[in-house]
């Protein structure tokens, strides 16, 4: 597995070694030791999540104030544009974002550490997104930042279309008004 740097040093794109032939392919989607060696952090993953969404669905930008979660995200089917936003007020990169396309073909994963908001936009007809988390989902601590906050300026590949949002995501707040990390 190889780690590729993003605009945010803590957020990494992971490229697994894929073995393929006429029959199909094989790769390790997760190996704790390799993850720790490549990413340089020791994290215990406690929950796996699977979401299926159609083209234009945007989920995010989500984070938890307590029971903070690191996320290891991949698209098992289809393609997404995956985004992480640094929401640590003390960070020199506060409010900056990094994004990359994760697809069933490139098999890439994105490591989104604690202290970052996360979201993705489905850019294929549909997508199955799998992600591991370092703490359990706690809806009472979940928060959402507006997907289109101009203070962040994420360049979503939405081609002028209004993304499909959940009611929760429609109520996302501006970074300036959000409860954040110190």
N, C-alpha and C positions, 0 to 999 in steps of 0.2 A: 504494500500500500504506500502511496505517495501523498504527501501533504502539499497543497498548492496555496500560497499566500493570497489573501484578499486585501482590500483597502483597509480593513481592520485587522491588526496583527493577531488578535485572539480568535478570530473567526477564520476557519480553514475549510477548504474544499479538499475532500479526500478522494483519491482515485485508486480503486482496488486493482489488483492484478486479475484480469479476466482471462480464463482459458476457454477458447472456443474452437469449434470445428463444425463440420457439416451436420452433426447431431444437435448442436446448440451450444450452450456455454455453462461454465461453472465459475463461481467466485465466492470467497468468504465475505459475506455482507457485514459480519462483525466478529472480531477476535479481541478480547479484552487486552491481552498483552501487546498485540500489534497496535491497537488504538493508543494505549499509554505511551508506547515507544515513539510513535509517529507524532502524536499531538503534544506529548510532553506533560500531560496532566493525569492524575489518578482520579477517576470518577466512577462511581458505582451506578449502573443503570438499574432502575427499579420498575419501569413500566414501558410497554410497547404499545403504540397507538397506530391505527390504520384508518385513513379517511379516503373516501371516494368522492370526487367532485367532477362537475362538467365544465366545459370551456367557459372561461370568464369568471368563474368563482374565485373570489379573493378572500382568504382567511387571514385575519390579523389586523394590526400588529399586536400580538398577545405577549403577556408576561405575567408572572406571579410575584407579588411583593414579598410574601413569605413562602416558605417551601419553594424557594426559587429553583428553576429548572434549567439545566443544560439540555440541549436537544441535538440528537444526531439524526438528520433528515435525509430521506432518499425517495425518489419516485420509482416504484416497482413497476408501474405501468403508466404510459403517457409521459407528459412533460409539464414541468412547473418552472416558474421563475421564483426562486427562493431568496428571501431577504432577512438580514439581521440588522438591527439598529442599536447602537451603543446608547444606553439610557442611564449610565452611571455619571451623575453630576460631576464627580471628581475627575473624570477621564478627560484627557486632552482631546479625545475624539468624540466627546459628548454630542449626540444628535447626528453623527455621521452614520452612513449605511454601507452595506456591502450586499451584492446580489449576484446570483449565478443561475444558469439553467441546469436543472437536474432532470435527467430523462432515463427512460428504461434502456436506451441505447448507450449512453455514456456511463451509466452505472455509478456516477459520482454521488457523493454524500456531502452534506455541509454540517460542520460542527458549529453550533451556536451555544456559546458558554452562558453561564449564569450572568445576569446583569445586562442582557440584551433582549430587546423585543424581537419577535419572530413573526413572519407572515409569508404567504405564498399566493401566487396567481396561477391558475391552470391555463396553460397555453395550447394544450392539445384538446381533442374532442372530449376526453375525460382523462382522469388521472387517479391512480391509487398511490397515496403517499403514506409511507411507513416512517415512524420516528420513535426513537428510544428517548426516555427522559430520566434525569438524575434524581427527580423527586416526584411524588405523586401529585396528580391533578387535585387542586384545591380551589373550587369555584369561588369560595368566599374571598380569596386573595387574588383572583385573576383580574387583570386590568387590560384595557385596550386603548391604543393610540390610533388616531385617525390614519388610515392608509394613505391619504393624500395630503398630509400636513405639509404646507409649503416650507416650514422651518426645517424639515428633514429633506424633502425633495426627492423621494424615491422615483426613479425613472422606470415605472412599470411598463412592460411591453403591451399595453392595452389597446394600442392602435385607435385611440380616440373613443373607445367604447366605455360605457360606465360599467364597472365590475358588478357582479352579483354578490351582495353582502348579506350576512345574517343580520337579524335585528340587533344583536349584541354589537356587531361590528359597525353598524350604522350609528351607534351611540359612542363610538370611539372619540376620545378627547384629544385636543392639541397637546403636543409635547410640553409646551409652556404651562399647561394646566394640569398635567398628569402627576400622579403620585409616583415618585421615582426612587431610585437607589441613591444613597449619598455619594 
